[in-house]
Amino acid sequence: MFGLGWAEVALIAGIFVLLFGGAKLPSLMRNMGRSVNEFKAGMAQKPKSLEEDSEEESTSDSKSKVEEKETADV
């Protein structure tokens, strides 16, 4: 787990409890988990939108090339 031993993880958990208190800690962790999930979902959507953009560009490029050839043939 990121090169941390159990002693380091316990120390970090203890510091979190001291800083935020036992009552706020569950809501803090819940919000952190939601943020990570939203970030992952956003990262998963990003490549799809890039693929769609590149497909649109290639389609418009192809259409313009066809139109250029049609006008050149006439």
N, CA, C and O atoms as a Maestro MAE file, in Angstrom:
{
 s_m_m2io_version
 :::
 2.0.0
}

f_m_ct {
 s_m_title
 :::
 protein
 m_atom[296] {
  # First column is atom index #
  i_m_mmod_type
  r_m_x_coord
  r_m_y_coord
  r_m_z_coord
  i_m_residue_number
  s_m_chain_name
  s_m_pdb_residue_name
  s_m_pdb_atom_name
  i_m_atomic_number
  :::
  1 25 0.833 -1.173 0.000 1 A "MET " " N  " 7
  2 3 0.000 0.000 0.000 1 A "MET " " CA " 6
  3 2 0.884 1.244 0.000 1 A "MET " " C  " 6
  4 15 1.150 1.809 1.061 1 A "MET " " O  " 8
  5 25 1.325 1.663 -1.134 2 A "PHE " " N  " 7
  6 3 2.154 2.849 -1.337 2 A "PHE " " CA " 6
  7 2 3.456 2.807 -0.549 2 A "PHE " " C  " 6
  8 15 4.023 3.852 -0.233 2 A "PHE " " O  " 8
  9 25 3.925 1.633 -0.237 3 A "GLY " " N  " 7
  10 3 5.180 1.506 0.487 3 A "GLY " " CA " 6
  11 2 5.082 1.879 1.958 3 A "GLY " " C  " 6
  12 15 6.106 2.101 2.604 3 A "GLY " " O  " 8
  13 25 3.877 1.951 2.496 4 A "LEU " " N  " 7
  14 3 3.691 2.282 3.908 4 A "LEU " " CA " 6
  15 2 3.430 1.011 4.699 4 A "LEU " " C  " 6
  16 15 2.696 0.130 4.252 4 A "LEU " " O  " 8
  17 25 4.024 0.923 5.860 5 A "GLY " " N  " 7
  18 3 3.758 -0.195 6.752 5 A "GLY " " CA " 6
  19 2 2.526 0.074 7.592 5 A "GLY " " C  " 6
  20 15 1.954 1.163 7.555 5 A "GLY " " O  " 8
  21 25 2.123 -0.943 8.355 6 A "TRP " " N  " 7
  22 3 0.936 -0.786 9.185 6 A "TRP " " CA " 6
  23 2 1.136 0.267 10.270 6 A "TRP " " C  " 6
  24 15 0.178 0.929 10.669 6 A "TRP " " O  " 8
  25 25 2.339 0.424 10.742 7 A "ALA " " N  " 7
  26 3 2.595 1.429 11.776 7 A "ALA " " CA " 6
  27 2 2.376 2.835 11.224 7 A "ALA " " C  " 6
  28 15 1.796 3.687 11.897 7 A "ALA " " O  " 8
  29 25 2.840 3.075 10.000 8 A "GLU " " N  " 7
  30 3 2.651 4.393 9.390 8 A "GLU " " CA " 6
  31 2 1.179 4.669 9.112 8 A "GLU " " C  " 6
  32 15 0.701 5.783 9.324 8 A "GLU " " O  " 8
  33 25 0.459 3.650 8.636 9 A "VAL " " N  " 7
  34 3 -0.970 3.817 8.366 9 A "VAL " " CA " 6
  35 2 -1.718 4.119 9.662 9 A "VAL " " C  " 6
  36 15 -2.598 4.980 9.681 9 A "VAL " " O  " 8
  37 25 -1.380 3.425 10.737 10 A "ALA " " N  " 7
  38 3 -2.021 3.671 12.031 10 A "ALA " " CA " 6
  39 2 -1.709 5.078 12.533 10 A "ALA " " C  " 6
  40 15 -2.579 5.742 13.096 10 A "ALA " " O  " 8
  41 25 -0.488 5.530 12.335 11 A "LEU " " N  " 7
  42 3 -0.110 6.882 12.743 11 A "LEU " " CA " 6
  43 2 -0.905 7.929 11.962 11 A "LEU " " C  " 6
  44 15 -1.397 8.896 12.543 11 A "LEU " " O  " 8
  45 25 -1.030 7.739 10.667 12 A "ILE " " N  " 7
  46 3 -1.794 8.680 9.838 12 A "ILE " " CA " 6
  47 2 -3.261 8.678 10.255 12 A "ILE " " C  " 6
  48 15 -3.877 9.740 10.346 12 A "ILE " " O  " 8
  49 25 -3.828 7.499 10.509 13 A "ALA " " N  " 7
  50 3 -5.219 7.411 10.963 13 A "ALA " " CA " 6
  51 2 -5.394 8.124 12.301 13 A "ALA " " C  " 6
  52 15 -6.394 8.813 12.507 13 A "ALA " " O  " 8
  53 25 -4.439 7.967 13.204 14 A "GLY " " N  " 7
  54 3 -4.504 8.654 14.493 14 A "GLY " " CA " 6
  55 2 -4.460 10.160 14.337 14 A "GLY " " C  " 6
  56 15 -5.175 10.879 15.035 14 A "GLY " " O  " 8
  57 25 -3.636 10.641 13.438 15 A "ILE " " N  " 7
  58 3 -3.559 12.086 13.186 15 A "ILE " " CA " 6
  59 2 -4.881 12.602 12.633 15 A "ILE " " C  " 6
  60 15 -5.341 13.675 13.023 15 A "ILE " " O  " 8
  61 25 -5.502 11.836 11.716 16 A "PHE " " N  " 7
  62 3 -6.808 12.235 11.185 16 A "PHE " " CA " 6
  63 2 -7.845 12.329 12.297 16 A "PHE " " C  " 6
  64 15 -8.638 13.270 12.328 16 A "PHE " " O  " 8
  65 25 -7.845 11.376 13.196 17 A "VAL " " N  " 7
  66 3 -8.807 11.390 14.302 17 A "VAL " " CA " 6
  67 2 -8.564 12.601 15.192 17 A "VAL " " C  " 6
  68 15 -9.517 13.243 15.635 17 A "VAL " " O  " 8
  69 25 -7.309 12.917 15.458 18 A "LEU " " N  " 7
  70 3 -7.008 14.080 16.292 18 A "LEU " " CA " 6
  71 2 -7.398 15.388 15.609 18 A "LEU " " C  " 6
  72 15 -7.924 16.294 16.255 18 A "LEU " " O  " 8
  73 25 -7.143 15.489 14.307 19 A "LEU " " N  " 7
  74 3 -7.438 16.728 13.594 19 A "LEU " " CA " 6
  75 2 -8.932 16.950 13.385 19 A "LEU " " C  " 6
  76 15 -9.437 18.050 13.612 19 A "LEU " " O  " 8
  77 25 -9.631 15.918 12.955 20 A "PHE " " N  " 7
  78 3 -11.023 16.093 12.551 20 A "PHE " " CA " 6
  79 2 -12.029 15.580 13.567 20 A "PHE " " C  " 6
  80 15 -13.219 15.869 13.448 20 A "PHE " " O  " 8
  81 25 -11.591 14.842 14.543 21 A "GLY " " N  " 7
  82 3 -12.502 14.301 15.544 21 A "GLY " " CA " 6
  83 2 -13.207 13.050 15.038 21 A "GLY " " C  " 6
  84 15 -13.355 12.850 13.832 21 A "GLY " " O  " 8
  85 25 -13.633 12.225 15.961 22 A "GLY " " N  " 7
  86 3 -14.272 10.963 15.610 22 A "GLY " " CA " 6
  87 2 -15.619 11.132 14.930 22 A "GLY " " C  " 6
  88 15 -16.013 10.288 14.124 22 A "GLY " " O  " 8
  89 25 -16.331 12.210 15.241 23 A "ALA " " N  " 7
  90 3 -17.667 12.405 14.680 23 A "ALA " " CA " 6
  91 2 -17.617 12.834 13.216 23 A "ALA " " C  " 6
  92 15 -18.455 12.411 12.420 23 A "ALA " " O  " 8
  93 25 -16.657 13.657 12.858 24 A "LYS " " N  " 7
  94 3 -16.578 14.170 11.491 24 A "LYS " " CA " 6
  95 2 -15.857 13.219 10.537 24 A "LYS " " C  " 6
  96 15 -15.998 13.336 9.320 24 A "LYS " " O  " 8
  97 25 -15.103 12.297 11.074 25 A "LEU " " N  " 7
  98 3 -14.276 11.427 10.244 25 A "LEU " " CA " 6
  99 2 -15.086 10.581 9.254 25 A "LEU " " C  " 6
  100 15 -14.684 10.499 8.094 25 A "LEU " " O  " 8
  101 25 -16.202 9.948 9.638 26 A "PRO " " N  " 7
  102 3 -16.957 9.160 8.652 26 A "PRO " " CA " 6
  103 2 -17.488 9.995 7.488 26 A "PRO " " C  " 6
  104 15 -17.428 9.562 6.337 26 A "PRO " " O  " 8
  105 25 -18.005 11.185 7.780 27 A "SER " " N  " 7
  106 3 -18.514 12.029 6.697 27 A "SER " " CA " 6
  107 2 -17.374 12.537 5.820 27 A "SER " " C  " 6
  108 15 -17.539 12.690 4.610 27 A "SER " " O  " 8
  109 25 -16.227 12.795 6.425 28 A "LEU " " N  " 7
  110 3 -15.060 13.228 5.657 28 A "LEU " " CA " 6
  111 2 -14.612 12.134 4.695 28 A "LEU " " C  " 6
  112 15 -14.342 12.407 3.525 28 A "LEU " " O  " 8
  113 25 -14.533 10.903 5.181 29 A "MET " " N  " 7
  114 3 -14.120 9.782 4.333 29 A "MET " " CA " 6
  115 2 -15.158 9.503 3.245 29 A "MET " " C  " 6
  116 15 -14.796 9.166 2.118 29 A "MET " " O  " 8
  117 25 -16.445 9.640 3.573 30 A "ARG " " N  " 7
  118 3 -17.510 9.433 2.599 30 A "ARG " " CA " 6
  119 2 -17.400 10.461 1.475 30 A "ARG " " C  " 6
  120 15 -17.506 10.112 0.299 30 A "ARG " " O  " 8
  121 25 -17.190 11.716 1.832 31 A "ASN " " N  " 7
  122 3 -17.042 12.760 0.826 31 A "ASN " " CA " 6
  123 2 -15.791 12.553 -0.015 31 A "ASN " " C  " 6
  124 15 -15.799 12.812 -1.219 31 A "ASN " " O  " 8
  125 25 -14.715 12.086 0.613 32 A "MET " " N  " 7
  126 3 -13.493 11.824 -0.131 32 A "MET " " CA " 6
  127 2 -13.711 10.684 -1.130 32 A "MET " " C  " 6
  128 15 -13.229 10.749 -2.261 32 A "MET " " O  " 8
  129 25 -14.433 9.650 -0.717 33 A "GLY " " N  " 7
  130 3 -14.744 8.535 -1.611 33 A "GLY " " CA " 6
  131 2 -15.593 8.974 -2.782 33 A "GLY " " C  " 6
  132 15 -15.359 8.546 -3.912 33 A "GLY " " O  " 8
  133 25 -16.575 9.821 -2.532 34 A "ARG " " N  " 7
  134 3 -17.418 10.345 -3.617 34 A "ARG " " CA " 6
  135 2 -16.593 11.174 -4.591 34 A "ARG " " C  " 6
  136 15 -16.787 11.091 -5.803 34 A "ARG " " O  " 8
  137 25 -15.686 11.963 -4.066 35 A "SER " " N  " 7
  138 3 -14.837 12.784 -4.928 35 A "SER " " CA " 6
  139 2 -13.956 11.926 -5.817 35 A "SER " " C  " 6
  140 15 -13.782 12.222 -6.999 35 A "SER " " O  " 8
  141 25 -13.400 10.866 -5.252 36 A "VAL " " N  " 7
  142 3 -12.555 9.964 -6.044 36 A "VAL " " CA " 6
  143 2 -13.382 9.286 -7.127 36 A "VAL " " C  " 6
  144 15 -12.922 9.153 -8.261 36 A "VAL " " O  " 8
  145 25 -14.606 8.853 -6.791 37 A "ASN " " N  " 7
  146 3 -15.469 8.215 -7.787 37 A "ASN " " CA " 6
  147 2 -15.845 9.179 -8.904 37 A "ASN " " C  " 6
  148 15 -15.856 8.790 -10.072 37 A "ASN " " O  " 8
  149 25 -16.154 10.429 -8.567 38 A "GLU " " N  " 7
  150 3 -16.473 11.425 -9.586 38 A "GLU " " CA " 6
  151 2 -15.273 11.689 -10.483 38 A "GLU " " C  " 6
  152 15 -15.422 11.856 -11.694 38 A "GLU " " O  " 8
  153 25 -14.092 11.728 -9.894 39 A "PHE " " N  " 7
  154 3 -12.877 11.943 -10.677 39 A "PHE " " CA " 6
  155 2 -12.656 10.791 -11.647 39 A "PHE " " C  " 6
  156 15 -12.341 11.012 -12.816 39 A "PHE " " O  " 8
  157 25 -12.821 9.558 -11.165 40 A "LYS " " N  " 7
  158 3 -12.647 8.389 -12.031 40 A "LYS " " CA " 6
  159 2 -13.671 8.389 -13.160 40 A "LYS " " C  " 6
  160 15 -13.340 8.060 -14.299 40 A "LYS " " O  " 8
  161 25 -14.912 8.757 -12.849 41 A "ALA " " N  " 7
  162 3 -15.949 8.808 -13.879 41 A "ALA " " CA " 6
  163 2 -15.619 9.875 -14.916 41 A "ALA " " C  " 6
  164 15 -15.821 9.664 -16.112 41 A "ALA " " O  " 8
  165 25 -15.122 11.000 -14.469 42 A "GLY " " N  " 7
  166 3 -14.723 12.057 -15.400 42 A "GLY " " CA " 6
  167 2 -13.564 11.636 -16.281 42 A "GLY " " C  " 6
  168 15 -13.531 11.968 -17.466 42 A "GLY " " O  " 8
  169 25 -12.622 10.915 -15.719 43 A "MET " " N  " 7
  170 3 -11.486 10.431 -16.508 43 A "MET " " CA " 6
  171 2 -11.936 9.386 -17.520 43 A "MET " " C  " 6
  172 15 -11.372 9.308 -18.611 43 A "MET " " O  " 8
  173 25 -12.935 8.587 -17.182 44 A "ALA " " N  " 7
  174 3 -13.437 7.573 -18.108 44 A "ALA " " CA " 6
  175 2 -14.194 8.224 -19.259 44 A "ALA " " C  " 6
  176 15 -14.174 7.701 -20.373 44 A "ALA " " O  " 8
  177 25 -14.856 9.344 -19.021 45 A "GLN " " N  " 7
  178 3 -15.613 10.025 -20.064 45 A "GLN " " CA " 6
  179 2 -14.715 10.826 -20.990 45 A "GLN " " C  " 6
  180 15 -15.074 11.042 -22.147 45 A "GLN " " O  " 8
  181 25 -13.587 11.261 -20.528 46 A "LYS " " N  " 7
  182 3 -12.700 12.111 -21.322 46 A "LYS " " CA " 6
  183 2 -12.234 11.433 -22.607 46 A "LYS " " C  " 6
  184 15 -12.342 12.048 -23.668 46 A "LYS " " O  " 8
  185 25 -11.725 10.212 -22.574 47 A "PRO " " N  " 7
  186 3 -11.290 9.594 -23.833 47 A "PRO " " CA " 6
  187 2 -12.436 9.388 -24.816 47 A "PRO " " C  " 6
  188 15 -12.231 9.495 -26.025 47 A "PRO " " O  " 8
  189 25 -13.640 9.095 -24.322 48 A "LYS " " N  " 7
  190 3 -14.777 8.911 -25.212 48 A "LYS " " CA " 6
  191 2 -15.086 10.200 -25.956 48 A "LYS " " C  " 6
  192 15 -15.360 10.168 -27.156 48 A "LYS " " O  " 8
  193 25 -15.048 11.327 -25.269 49 A "SER " " N  " 7
  194 3 -15.344 12.596 -25.920 49 A "SER " " CA " 6
  195 2 -14.249 12.957 -26.914 49 A "SER " " C  " 6
  196 15 -14.531 13.559 -27.951 49 A "SER " " O  " 8
  197 25 -13.006 12.600 -26.616 50 A "LEU " " N  " 7
  198 3 -11.925 12.854 -27.561 50 A "LEU " " CA " 6
  199 2 -12.093 12.013 -28.812 50 A "LEU " " C  " 6
  200 15 -11.838 12.495 -29.916 50 A "LEU " " O  " 8
  201 25 -12.520 10.760 -28.661 51 A "GLU " " N  " 7
  202 3 -12.749 9.903 -29.815 51 A "GLU " " CA " 6
  203 2 -13.875 10.458 -30.669 51 A "GLU " " C  " 6
  204 15 -13.779 10.454 -31.897 51 A "GLU " " O  " 8
  205 25 -14.946 10.939 -30.034 52 A "GLU " " N  " 7
  206 3 -16.060 11.506 -30.780 52 A "GLU " " CA " 6
  207 2 -15.618 12.745 -31.548 52 A "GLU " " C  " 6
  208 15 -16.011 12.933 -32.699 52 A "GLU " " O  " 8
  209 25 -14.806 13.587 -30.924 53 A "ASP " " N  " 7
  210 3 -14.319 14.786 -31.594 53 A "ASP " " CA " 6
  211 2 -13.461 14.432 -32.796 53 A "ASP " " C  " 6
  212 15 -13.584 15.055 -33.851 53 A "ASP " " O  " 8
  213 25 -12.598 13.442 -32.648 54 A "SER " " N  " 7
  214 3 -11.727 13.068 -33.758 54 A "SER " " CA " 6
  215 2 -12.535 12.446 -34.888 54 A "SER " " C  " 6
  216 15 -12.196 12.634 -36.057 54 A "SER " " O  " 8
  217 25 -13.604 11.705 -34.566 55 A "GLU " " N  " 7
  218 3 -14.463 11.139 -35.605 55 A "GLU " " CA " 6
  219 2 -15.185 12.248 -36.358 55 A "GLU " " C  " 6
  220 15 -15.314 12.185 -37.581 55 A "GLU " " O  " 8
  221 25 -15.654 13.258 -35.643 56 A "GLU " " N  " 7
  222 3 -16.336 14.376 -36.291 56 A "GLU " " CA " 6
  223 2 -15.383 15.123 -37.214 56 A "GLU " " C  " 6
  224 15 -15.766 15.511 -38.317 56 A "GLU " " O  " 8
  225 25 -14.146 15.326 -36.773 57 A "GLU " " N  " 7
  226 3 -13.170 16.023 -37.597 57 A "GLU " " CA " 6
  227 2 -12.844 15.227 -38.848 57 A "GLU " " C  " 6
  228 15 -12.748 15.801 -39.934 57 A "GLU " " O  " 8
  229 25 -12.672 13.919 -38.720 58 A "SER " " N  " 7
  230 3 -12.341 13.110 -39.887 58 A "SER " " CA " 6
  231 2 -13.515 13.068 -40.851 58 A "SER " " C  " 6
  232 15 -13.310 13.039 -42.064 58 A "SER " " O  " 8
  233 25 -14.745 13.066 -40.337 59 A "THR " " N  " 7
  234 3 -15.922 13.078 -41.197 59 A "THR " " CA " 6
  235 2 -16.017 14.397 -41.946 59 A "THR " " C  " 6
  236 15 -16.291 14.410 -43.146 59 A "THR " " O  " 8
  237 25 -15.793 15.502 -41.255 60 A "SER " " N  " 7
  238 3 -15.869 16.803 -41.922 60 A "SER " " CA " 6
  239 2 -14.725 16.967 -42.919 60 A "SER " " C  " 6
  240 15 -14.917 17.574 -43.973 60 A "SER " " O  " 8
  241 25 -13.538 16.438 -42.611 61 A "ASP " " N  " 7
  242 3 -12.419 16.481 -43.548 61 A "ASP " " CA " 6
  243 2 -12.731 15.669 -44.791 61 A "ASP " " C  " 6
  244 15 -12.423 16.094 -45.904 61 A "ASP " " O  " 8
  245 25 -13.335 14.511 -44.613 62 A "SER " " N  " 7
  246 3 -13.682 13.659 -45.749 62 A "SER " " CA " 6
  247 2 -14.725 14.338 -46.620 62 A "SER " " C  " 6
  248 15 -14.630 14.297 -47.846 62 A "SER " " O  " 8
  249 25 -15.711 14.956 -46.005 63 A "LYS " " N  " 7
  250 3 -16.747 15.647 -46.770 63 A "LYS " " CA " 6
  251 2 -16.150 16.792 -47.578 63 A "LYS " " C  " 6
  252 15 -16.511 16.986 -48.739 63 A "LYS " " O  " 8
  253 25 -15.245 17.547 -46.976 64 A "SER " " N  " 7
  254 3 -14.654 18.673 -47.698 64 A "SER " " CA " 6
  255 2 -13.788 18.180 -48.850 64 A "SER " " C  " 6
  256 15 -13.754 18.821 -49.900 64 A "SER " " O  " 8
  257 25 -13.089 17.067 -48.686 65 A "LYS " " N  " 7
  258 3 -12.275 16.516 -49.767 65 A "LYS " " CA " 6
  259 2 -13.151 16.043 -50.916 65 A "LYS " " C  " 6
  260 15 -12.806 16.238 -52.081 65 A "LYS " " O  " 8
  261 25 -14.284 15.423 -50.596 66 A "VAL " " N  " 7
  262 3 -15.206 14.966 -51.638 66 A "VAL " " CA " 6
  263 2 -15.767 16.163 -52.382 66 A "VAL " " C  " 6
  264 15 -15.860 16.139 -53.609 66 A "VAL " " O  " 8
  265 25 -16.138 17.200 -51.665 67 A "GLU " " N  " 7
  266 3 -16.675 18.395 -52.308 67 A "GLU " " CA " 6
  267 2 -15.631 19.054 -53.202 67 A "GLU " " C  " 6
  268 15 -15.964 19.539 -54.283 67 A "GLU " " O  " 8
  269 25 -14.374 19.077 -52.767 68 A "GLU " " N  " 7
  270 3 -13.306 19.648 -53.582 68 A "GLU " " CA " 6
  271 2 -13.124 18.862 -54.869 68 A "GLU " " C  " 6
  272 15 -12.948 19.454 -55.934 68 A "GLU " " O  " 8
  273 25 -13.161 17.554 -54.789 69 A "LYS " " N  " 7
  274 3 -13.000 16.724 -55.980 69 A "LYS " " CA " 6
  275 2 -14.176 16.887 -56.922 69 A "LYS " " C  " 6
  276 15 -13.997 16.906 -58.140 69 A "LYS " " O  " 8
  277 25 -15.392 17.007 -56.368 70 A "GLU " " N  " 7
  278 3 -16.571 17.187 -57.209 70 A "GLU " " CA " 6
  279 2 -16.497 18.510 -57.958 70 A "GLU " " C  " 6
  280 15 -16.846 18.569 -59.137 70 A "GLU " " O  " 8
  281 25 -16.051 19.565 -57.299 71 A "THR " " N  " 7
  282 3 -15.958 20.861 -57.976 71 A "THR " " CA " 6
  283 2 -14.809 20.862 -58.976 71 A "THR " " C  " 6
  284 15 -14.875 21.562 -59.987 71 A "THR " " O  " 8
  285 25 -13.771 20.099 -58.715 72 A "ALA " " N  " 7
  286 3 -12.646 20.035 -59.649 72 A "ALA " " CA " 6
  287 2 -13.020 19.247 -60.892 72 A "ALA " " C  " 6
  288 15 -12.547 19.563 -61.984 72 A "ALA " " O  " 8
  289 25 -13.860 18.225 -60.750 73 A "ASP " " N  " 7
  290 3 -14.274 17.409 -61.881 73 A "ASP " " CA " 6
  291 2 -15.253 18.150 -62.780 73 A "ASP " " C  " 6
  292 15 -15.342 17.836 -63.967 73 A "ASP " " O  " 8
  293 25 -15.974 19.102 -62.265 74 A "VAL " " N  " 7
  294 3 -16.999 19.804 -63.047 74 A "VAL " " CA " 6
  295 2 -16.397 20.822 -63.911 74 A "VAL " " C  " 6
  296 15 -17.109 21.512 -64.641 74 A "VAL " " O  " 8
  :::
 }
 m_bond[295] {
  # First column is bond index #
  i_m_from
  i_m_to
  i_m_order
  :::
  1 1 2 1
  2 2 3 1
  3 3 4 2
  4 3 5 1
  5 5 6 1
  6 6 7 1
  7 7 8 2
  8 7 9 1
  9 9 10 1
  10 10 11 1
  11 11 12 2
  12 11 13 1
  13 13 14 1
  14 14 15 1
  15 15 16 2
  16 15 17 1
  17 17 18 1
  18 18 19 1
  19 19 20 2
  20 19 21 1
  21 21 22 1
  22 22 23 1
  23 23 24 2
  24 23 25 1
  25 25 26 1
  26 26 27 1
  27 27 28 2
  28 27 29 1
  29 29 30 1
  30 30 31 1
  31 31 32 2
  32 31 33 1
  33 33 34 1
  34 34 35 1
  35 35 36 2
  36 35 37 1
  37 37 38 1
  38 38 39 1
  39 39 40 2
  40 39 41 1
  41 41 42 1
  42 42 43 1
  43 43 44 2
  44 43 45 1
  45 45 46 1
  46 46 47 1
  47 47 48 2
  48 47 49 1
  49 49 50 1
  50 50 51 1
  51 51 52 2
  52 51 53 1
  53 53 54 1
  54 54 55 1
  55 55 56 2
  56 55 57 1
  57 57 58 1
  58 58 59 1
  59 59 60 2
  60 59 61 1
  61 61 62 1
  62 62 63 1
  63 63 64 2
  64 63 65 1
  65 65 66 1
  66 66 67 1
  67 67 68 2
  68 67 69 1
  69 69 70 1
  70 70 71 1
  71 71 72 2
  72 71 73 1
  73 73 74 1
  74 74 75 1
  75 75 76 2
  76 75 77 1
  77 77 78 1
  78 78 79 1
  79 79 80 2
  80 79 81 1
  81 81 82 1
  82 82 83 1
  83 83 84 2
  84 83 85 1
  85 85 86 1
  86 86 87 1
  87 87 88 2
  88 87 89 1
  89 89 90 1
  90 90 91 1
  91 91 92 2
  92 91 93 1
  93 93 94 1
  94 94 95 1
  95 95 96 2
  96 95 97 1
  97 97 98 1
  98 98 99 1
  99 99 100 2
  100 99 101 1
  101 101 102 1
  102 102 103 1
  103 103 104 2
  104 103 105 1
  105 105 106 1
  106 106 107 1
  107 107 108 2
  108 107 109 1
  109 109 110 1
  110 110 111 1
  111 111 112 2
  112 111 113 1
  113 113 114 1
  114 114 115 1
  115 115 116 2
  116 115 117 1
  117 117 118 1
  118 118 119 1
  119 119 120 2
  120 119 121 1
  121 121 122 1
  122 122 123 1
  123 123 124 2
  124 123 125 1
  125 125 126 1
  126 126 127 1
  127 127 128 2
  128 127 129 1
  129 129 130 1
  130 130 131 1
  131 131 132 2
  132 131 133 1
  133 133 134 1
  134 134 135 1
  135 135 136 2
  136 135 137 1
  137 137 138 1
  138 138 139 1
  139 139 140 2
  140 139 141 1
  141 141 142 1
  142 142 143 1
  143 143 144 2
  144 143 145 1
  145 145 146 1
  146 146 147 1
  147 147 148 2
  148 147 149 1
  149 149 150 1
  150 150 151 1
  151 151 152 2
  152 151 153 1
  153 153 154 1
  154 154 155 1
  155 155 156 2
  156 155 157 1
  157 157 158 1
  158 158 159 1
  159 159 160 2
  160 159 161 1
  161 161 162 1
  162 162 163 1
  163 163 164 2
  164 163 165 1
  165 165 166 1
  166 166 167 1
  167 167 168 2
  168 167 169 1
  169 169 170 1
  170 170 171 1
  171 171 172 2
  172 171 173 1
  173 173 174 1
  174 174 175 1
  175 175 176 2
  176 175 177 1
  177 177 178 1
  178 178 179 1
  179 179 180 2
  180 179 181 1
  181 181 182 1
  182 182 183 1
  183 183 184 2
  184 183 185 1
  185 185 186 1
  186 186 187 1
  187 187 188 2
  188 187 189 1
  189 189 190 1
  190 190 191 1
  191 191 192 2
  192 191 193 1
  193 193 194 1
  194 194 195 1
  195 195 196 2
  196 195 197 1
  197 197 198 1
  198 198 199 1
  199 199 200 2
  200 199 201 1
  201 201 202 1
  202 202 203 1
  203 203 204 2
  204 203 205 1
  205 205 206 1
  206 206 207 1
  207 207 208 2
  208 207 209 1
  209 209 210 1
  210 210 211 1
  211 211 212 2
  212 211 213 1
  213 213 214 1
  214 214 215 1
  215 215 216 2
  216 215 217 1
  217 217 218 1
  218 218 219 1
  219 219 220 2
  220 219 221 1
  221 221 222 1
  222 222 223 1
  223 223 224 2
  224 223 225 1
  225 225 226 1
  226 226 227 1
  227 227 228 2
  228 227 229 1
  229 229 230 1
  230 230 231 1
  231 231 232 2
  232 231 233 1
  233 233 234 1
  234 234 235 1
  235 235 236 2
  236 235 237 1
  237 237 238 1
  238 238 239 1
  239 239 240 2
  240 239 241 1
  241 241 242 1
  242 242 243 1
  243 243 244 2
  244 243 245 1
  245 245 246 1
  246 246 247 1
  247 247 248 2
  248 247 249 1
  249 249 250 1
  250 250 251 1
  251 251 252 2
  252 251 253 1
  253 253 254 1
  254 254 255 1
  255 255 256 2
  256 255 257 1
  257 257 258 1
  258 258 259 1
  259 259 260 2
  260 259 261 1
  261 261 262 1
  262 262 263 1
  263 263 264 2
  264 263 265 1
  265 265 266 1
  266 266 267 1
  267 267 268 2
  268 267 269 1
  269 269 270 1
  270 270 271 1
  271 271 272 2
  272 271 273 1
  273 273 274 1
  274 274 275 1
  275 275 276 2
  276 275 277 1
  277 277 278 1
  278 278 279 1
  279 279 280 2
  280 279 281 1
  281 281 282 1
  282 282 283 1
  283 283 284 2
  284 283 285 1
  285 285 286 1
  286 286 287 1
  287 287 288 2
  288 287 289 1
  289 289 290 1
  290 290 291 1
  291 291 292 2
  292 291 293 1
  293 293 294 1
  294 294 295 1
  295 295 296 2
  :::
 }
}
